[in-house]
Amino acid sequence: MTQEIVEQLYRLMHIVVWIHTPGDQRWILPIFVLVLVIAPTWLGLQVLRIGSVTLIKWRRQAQSYRKDAAPGSPNITKISILLENFVLRRTCKLQIRIVILSLIALPLTYVQLLLPKLIVNQVLADNKSTTELFIINSLAPVKILLLLCTCYLLVLIVSSLIKYTANVVRGKIHERIVRHIRLSAIRRRRDERCPRARSTLAAVAIQECEPIGYFGGSLLLVPLIQGGTFITSLLFLFFQDIALAFAALIMLPLQIAVLPRLQRQINSKVRERVHMTRVFNESLTQEEGAGNNEGLLSPTRFRIRQTAAIEGAQIEISKLKSRFKCLYNFTTNLTPFFFSIGGYLVLQQRLSLGALVAALAAYREIAPALRELFDFARNWSDARARYAEVIAVV
């Protein structure tokens, strides 16, 4: 029974990916099962789970927003209940610029991946291709090399300028959001008479609005540019060989399953530290001899305990972030599956050397894009937690 299953998988491997030849090695079969069966199935289940959970959350948030924004509701605030609505409403024109720049950058990303393949196949390889650049096939190899390298340099310069402009717009969005939150805190503080509430509003205006502004600048920029780079690189790998594309995603299901849990722990500690900082700020604004949570302690000793608690919370946050980063780097840089499949395809003459070089470049683009997307998800969750704390006092 087991032998029959192995034979069926071996036949499936050659139908889907490789042409059958008598010299094929059976050692590639476990890698095939992991890359093309187990990992995609796990990834599909993770995507369905995240999609269903996200849909349920959005429905609950929409219901909460309609309830809080109803006329006469005591929970209505001067700024939007939803962070995304607040960001898009305040920075609509700047976000449109981000979208336009991102749409221009994506085709250039594909060209950047394609040109190294053409350089190797058209100039450097022993068996040069004559089908991809039929217009310049009559040119000498040196001229073709100079032409392709010049095109690559121009594309790289234009792409860098576009990303620079997009980051400048991102900075403007950041500062505009921070300004709006600070103005709301100033207006609220002007009408507030309680010293403790005024101290909390001061903390909001000085430091707690910065992460929200940073996320606002990334709201469309990171999903469009980094997400677009990820999808473009993945499509490029699919065009080279389906096995390479799946090999590039082999660790993504594990990242999706583990990293969000670590992120939730980080967010919980961040919220705890925000509350500790506010209490500490309030204790500093109190007069000497005012009451505290531990009446037997002097004010100085009580504040020393508060600083120790804040330090402990920050150390826990640092540990969780380090764990998150180490796990992500390990799973991202685990490339033996990619190299084994790519090298095997080249040895079996199913993949050209230029295509393998370009596939490696695309794989190197996938890792930074994924890191930016995971950082974006982490900052999104952190910004929403902070925004909820902000609108509770503003």
C-alpha positions as CSV (number, residue, x, y, z in Angstrom):
1,M,0.0,0.0,0.0
2,T,2.8,2.4,0.9
3,Q,4.7,1.6,-2.2
4,E,1.7,2.3,-4.4
5,I,1.2,5.7,-2.7
6,V,4.9,6.5,-3.3
7,E,4.6,5.5,-7.0
8,Q,1.4,7.6,-7.5
9,L,3.2,10.6,-5.9
10,Y,6.2,10.0,-8.1
11,R,4.0,10.0,-11.2
12,L,2.2,13.1,-10.0
13,M,5.6,14.9,-9.5
14,H,6.5,14.3,-13.2
15,I,3.0,15.3,-14.5
16,V,2.9,18.5,-12.6
17,V,6.6,19.7,-12.6
18,W,9.2,17.5,-14.3
19,I,9.4,15.4,-17.4
20,H,10.1,11.7,-16.6
21,T,13.5,10.5,-17.5
22,P,15.1,7.2,-16.4
23,G,17.9,9.0,-14.5
24,D,15.5,10.8,-12.1
25,Q,16.4,10.4,-8.4
26,R,13.9,9.4,-5.8
27,W,15.4,11.7,-3.2
28,I,13.6,14.6,-4.6
29,L,10.2,13.0,-3.9
30,P,10.0,14.1,-0.1
31,I,10.9,17.6,-1.1
32,F,8.2,17.5,-3.8
33,V,5.5,16.3,-1.3
34,L,6.5,19.0,1.2
35,V,6.7,21.9,-1.3
36,L,3.8,21.1,-3.6
37,V,1.3,19.2,-1.4
38,I,1.8,19.8,2.4
39,A,2.8,23.5,2.3
40,P,0.1,24.7,-0.2
41,T,-2.6,22.8,1.7
42,W,-1.5,24.3,5.0
43,L,-1.3,27.7,3.5
44,G,-4.8,27.4,2.0
45,L,-6.2,26.5,5.4
46,Q,-4.4,29.4,7.1
47,V,-5.7,31.8,4.5
48,L,-9.3,30.5,5.0
49,R,-9.0,30.8,8.8
50,I,-7.6,34.4,8.6
51,G,-10.2,35.4,6.1
52,S,-13.1,34.1,8.2
53,V,-11.7,35.7,11.4
54,T,-11.1,39.0,9.7
55,L,-14.7,39.0,8.2
56,I,-16.2,38.4,11.6
57,K,-14.1,41.2,13.2
58,W,-15.1,43.7,10.4
59,R,-18.8,42.9,11.0
60,R,-18.4,43.5,14.7
61,Q,-16.5,46.7,14.2
62,A,-19.1,48.0,11.7
63,Q,-21.9,47.2,14.2
64,S,-20.0,48.9,17.0
65,Y,-19.3,51.9,14.8
66,R,-23.0,52.3,13.9
67,K,-24.0,52.0,17.5
68,D,-21.3,54.5,18.7
69,A,-21.9,57.0,15.9
70,A,-25.7,57.0,16.3
71,P,-27.2,60.5,16.9
72,G,-27.3,61.2,20.6
73,S,-24.9,58.4,21.5
74,P,-22.8,59.3,24.5
75,N,-19.8,57.5,22.9
76,I,-19.5,59.8,19.9
77,T,-16.2,61.6,19.6
78,K,-14.9,64.4,17.5
79,I,-12.6,62.0,15.6
80,S,-13.6,58.9,13.8
81,I,-14.2,55.7,15.8
82,L,-12.3,53.6,13.2
83,L,-8.6,54.3,12.7
84,E,-8.7,53.6,8.9
85,N,-11.6,56.0,8.4
86,F,-9.8,58.7,10.3
87,V,-6.6,58.3,8.3
88,L,-8.2,58.2,4.9
89,R,-10.6,61.1,5.6
90,R,-7.8,63.4,6.8
91,T,-5.2,62.4,4.1
92,C,-7.3,61.5,1.1
93,K,-5.4,63.5,-1.5
94,L,-2.0,62.3,-0.3
95,Q,-3.2,58.7,-0.3
96,I,-4.2,59.1,-3.9
97,R,-0.6,60.1,-4.7
98,I,0.6,57.0,-3.0
99,V,-1.7,54.8,-5.1
100,I,-0.5,56.4,-8.4
101,L,3.2,56.1,-7.5
102,S,2.7,52.5,-6.4
103,L,0.9,51.5,-9.7
104,I,3.8,53.0,-11.6
105,A,6.4,51.2,-9.5
106,L,5.0,47.6,-10.0
107,P,5.8,47.2,-13.7
108,L,9.3,48.4,-13.1
109,T,9.7,45.8,-10.4
110,Y,8.9,43.1,-13.0
111,V,11.4,44.6,-15.5
112,Q,14.1,44.6,-12.8
113,L,13.6,40.9,-12.4
114,L,13.4,40.1,-16.1
115,L,16.6,42.0,-17.2
116,P,19.1,39.8,-15.3
117,K,17.6,36.7,-16.9
118,L,18.0,38.3,-20.4
119,I,21.6,39.3,-19.6
120,V,22.5,35.8,-18.7
121,N,20.6,34.0,-21.5
122,Q,21.3,36.4,-24.3
123,V,25.0,37.2,-23.6
124,L,26.6,35.0,-21.0
125,A,25.1,31.5,-21.5
126,D,26.7,29.0,-23.8
127,N,23.4,28.3,-25.6
128,K,22.1,31.8,-26.2
129,S,18.4,32.3,-26.6
130,T,17.1,34.0,-29.8
131,T,13.5,34.2,-29.0
132,E,13.1,36.8,-26.3
133,L,14.9,39.8,-27.9
134,F,14.4,39.2,-31.6
135,I,14.8,42.9,-32.3
136,I,18.4,43.1,-31.2
137,N,19.5,39.5,-32.2
138,S,21.7,41.0,-35.0
139,L,23.7,43.1,-32.5
140,A,27.1,41.9,-31.2
141,P,27.1,40.3,-27.7
142,V,29.0,43.2,-26.2
143,K,26.5,45.7,-27.5
144,I,23.6,43.6,-26.2
145,L,25.3,43.4,-22.8
146,L,25.8,47.2,-22.6
147,L,22.3,47.9,-23.8
148,L,20.7,45.6,-21.2
149,C,22.9,46.9,-18.4
150,T,22.0,50.4,-19.3
151,C,18.3,49.6,-19.3
152,Y,18.7,47.9,-15.9
153,L,20.5,51.0,-14.5
154,L,17.8,53.3,-15.9
155,V,15.0,51.1,-14.5
156,L,16.7,51.0,-11.1
157,I,17.1,54.8,-11.0
158,V,13.5,55.5,-12.0
159,S,12.2,52.9,-9.4
160,S,14.4,54.4,-6.7
161,L,13.1,57.9,-7.5
162,I,9.5,56.7,-7.3
163,K,10.0,55.0,-4.0
164,Y,11.8,58.1,-2.7
165,T,8.8,60.3,-3.7
166,A,6.4,57.8,-2.1
167,N,8.4,57.9,1.2
168,V,8.3,61.8,1.1
169,V,4.5,61.6,0.8
170,R,4.4,59.1,3.5
171,G,6.2,61.5,5.9
172,K,3.7,64.2,5.1
173,I,0.8,61.9,5.9
174,H,2.5,61.0,9.2
175,E,2.9,64.6,10.3
176,R,-0.7,65.5,9.2
177,I,-2.2,62.7,11.2
178,V,-0.1,63.6,14.3
179,R,-1.1,67.2,13.9
180,H,-4.9,66.4,13.9
181,I,-4.6,64.2,16.9
182,R,-2.6,66.8,18.8
183,L,-5.1,69.5,17.9
184,S,-8.0,67.3,19.2
185,A,-6.1,66.7,22.4
186,I,-5.4,70.4,22.8
187,R,-9.1,71.3,22.3
188,R,-10.1,68.6,24.8
189,R,-7.5,69.7,27.3
190,R,-8.7,73.3,27.1
191,D,-12.1,72.3,28.4
192,E,-10.8,69.8,30.9
193,R,-10.4,70.9,34.6
194,C,-9.2,67.6,36.1
195,P,-5.4,67.6,36.6
196,R,-5.2,63.8,36.0
197,A,-7.2,64.1,32.7
198,R,-5.1,67.0,31.6
199,S,-1.9,65.0,32.3
200,T,-3.3,62.1,30.2
201,L,-4.1,64.4,27.3
202,A,-0.6,65.8,27.5
203,A,0.9,62.3,27.1
204,V,-1.4,61.7,24.1
205,A,-0.3,64.9,22.4
206,I,3.4,64.4,23.0
207,Q,4.2,60.7,22.4
208,E,1.2,58.4,22.0
209,C,0.1,59.9,18.7
210,E,3.4,59.2,16.9
211,P,2.9,55.4,16.2
212,I,-0.6,56.2,14.9
213,G,0.9,58.8,12.5
214,Y,3.6,56.3,11.4
215,F,0.9,53.7,10.6
216,G,-1.2,56.2,8.7
217,G,1.7,56.9,6.4
218,S,2.0,53.2,5.7
219,L,-1.7,52.4,5.4
220,L,-1.7,52.2,1.6
221,L,2.0,52.5,0.8
222,V,3.1,49.2,2.3
223,P,0.3,47.0,1.0
224,L,0.6,48.5,-2.5
225,I,4.4,48.7,-2.9
226,Q,5.6,45.8,-0.7
227,G,2.5,43.6,-1.3
228,G,2.8,44.4,-5.0
229,T,6.5,43.5,-5.0
230,F,5.6,40.2,-3.2
231,I,2.9,39.3,-5.8
232,T,5.0,40.5,-8.7
233,S,8.0,38.4,-7.6
234,L,5.8,35.4,-7.0
235,L,4.2,35.7,-10.4
236,F,7.6,35.9,-12.0
237,L,8.6,32.7,-10.2
238,F,5.4,31.0,-11.5
239,F,6.3,32.1,-15.0
240,Q,9.8,30.4,-14.6
241,D,8.6,27.2,-12.9
242,I,5.7,26.4,-10.6
243,A,7.9,24.4,-8.2
244,L,10.2,27.5,-7.6
245,A,7.1,29.6,-6.7
246,F,5.9,27.0,-4.2
247,A,9.4,26.6,-2.8
248,A,9.5,30.3,-2.1
249,L,6.4,30.1,0.0
250,I,7.2,26.9,1.9
251,M,7.7,28.7,5.2
252,L,4.8,31.2,4.9
253,P,2.2,28.9,6.5
254,L,4.4,28.5,9.6
255,Q,4.9,32.2,9.8
256,I,1.2,32.9,9.5
257,A,0.4,30.3,12.2
258,V,3.0,31.4,14.8
259,L,3.9,35.0,14.3
260,P,0.4,36.6,14.8
261,R,0.2,34.9,18.2
262,L,3.5,36.5,19.2
263,Q,2.2,39.8,17.9
264,R,-0.9,39.6,20.1
265,Q,1.3,39.1,23.2
266,I,3.4,42.1,22.2
267,N,0.2,44.2,21.7
268,S,-1.1,43.2,25.2
269,K,2.2,44.2,26.8
270,V,2.3,47.5,24.8
271,R,-1.2,48.4,26.1
272,E,-0.1,47.5,29.6
273,R,2.9,49.8,29.3
274,V,0.8,52.7,28.0
275,H,-1.4,52.5,31.1
276,M,1.7,52.3,33.4
277,T,3.2,55.3,31.7
278,R,0.0,57.3,32.1
279,V,-0.2,56.5,35.8
280,F,3.4,57.4,36.3
281,N,2.8,60.7,34.5
282,E,-0.2,61.4,36.7
283,S,1.8,60.7,39.9
284,L,4.5,63.2,38.8
285,T,1.9,65.9,38.4
286,Q,0.4,65.3,41.8
287,E,1.4,67.4,44.8
288,E,3.7,65.9,47.4
289,G,1.8,64.0,50.0
290,A,-1.1,63.2,47.7
291,G,-2.5,59.8,48.0
292,N,-1.3,56.8,46.0
293,N,-2.2,53.2,45.4
294,E,0.0,52.0,48.2
295,G,-0.5,54.5,51.0
296,L,2.2,53.1,53.2
297,L,4.9,54.2,50.7
298,S,6.3,57.6,50.4
299,P,5.7,59.4,47.1
300,T,9.3,59.0,46.1
301,R,9.4,55.2,46.8
302,F,6.1,54.7,45.1
303,R,7.4,56.4,41.9
304,I,10.6,54.3,42.1
305,R,8.3,51.2,42.1
306,Q,6.4,52.6,39.1
307,T,9.6,53.1,37.1
308,A,10.7,49.5,37.9
309,A,7.3,48.2,36.7
310,I,7.6,50.2,33.5
311,E,11.2,48.9,33.0
312,G,10.0,45.3,33.5
313,A,7.2,45.7,31.0
314,Q,9.6,47.2,28.4
315,I,12.0,44.3,28.9
316,E,9.2,41.9,28.3
317,I,8.2,43.7,25.1
318,S,11.8,43.7,24.0
319,K,12.1,39.9,24.6
320,L,8.9,39.2,22.6
321,K,10.0,41.4,19.8
322,S,13.4,39.7,19.7
323,R,11.6,36.3,19.6
324,F,9.4,37.5,16.8
325,K,12.4,38.8,14.8
326,C,14.5,35.7,15.3
327,L,11.8,33.4,14.3
328,Y,10.9,35.4,11.2
329,N,14.6,35.7,10.1
330,F,15.1,31.9,10.6
331,T,12.0,30.9,8.6
332,T,12.7,33.5,5.9
333,N,16.3,32.5,5.3
334,L,15.7,28.8,5.3
335,T,16.4,28.3,1.6
336,P,17.7,24.7,1.0
337,F,14.4,23.7,-0.5
338,F,14.6,26.5,-3.0
339,F,18.2,25.8,-4.0
340,S,17.7,22.1,-4.2
341,I,14.6,22.4,-6.5
342,G,16.1,25.1,-8.6
343,G,19.5,23.3,-9.0
344,Y,17.7,20.1,-9.8
345,L,15.6,21.7,-12.6
346,V,18.8,23.2,-14.1
347,L,20.5,19.8,-14.1
348,Q,17.5,18.3,-15.7
349,Q,17.5,21.1,-18.4
350,R,14.0,22.1,-17.4
351,L,15.2,25.6,-16.4
352,S,17.8,27.9,-18.0
353,L,20.7,29.3,-16.0
354,G,19.4,32.9,-16.6
355,A,15.9,31.9,-15.3
356,L,17.5,30.4,-12.1
357,V,19.6,33.6,-11.6
358,A,16.4,35.7,-12.1
359,A,14.5,33.4,-9.8
360,L,17.1,33.8,-7.0
361,A,16.8,37.6,-7.4
362,A,13.0,37.3,-7.2
363,Y,13.3,35.2,-4.1
364,R,15.5,37.8,-2.5
365,E,12.8,40.4,-3.2
366,I,10.2,38.2,-1.5
367,A,11.9,38.1,1.9
368,P,12.1,41.9,2.4
369,A,8.6,42.4,1.1
370,L,7.3,39.8,3.5
371,R,9.2,41.4,6.4
372,E,7.6,44.8,5.6
373,L,4.2,43.2,5.4
374,F,4.6,41.4,8.7
375,D,5.9,44.7,10.2
376,F,2.9,46.5,8.7
377,A,0.5,44.0,10.3
378,R,2.3,44.4,13.7
379,N,2.2,48.2,13.4
380,W,-1.5,48.1,12.3
381,S,-2.5,46.1,15.4
382,D,-0.3,48.3,17.7
383,A,-1.8,51.5,16.1
384,R,-5.3,50.3,16.5
385,A,-4.7,49.5,20.2
386,R,-3.1,52.9,20.7
387,Y,-5.9,54.7,18.8
388,A,-8.5,53.0,20.9
389,E,-6.8,54.4,24.0
390,V,-6.5,57.8,22.4
391,I,-10.2,58.2,21.4
392,A,-11.2,57.1,24.9
393,V,-9.7,60.3,26.3
394,V,-9.9,62.8,23.4
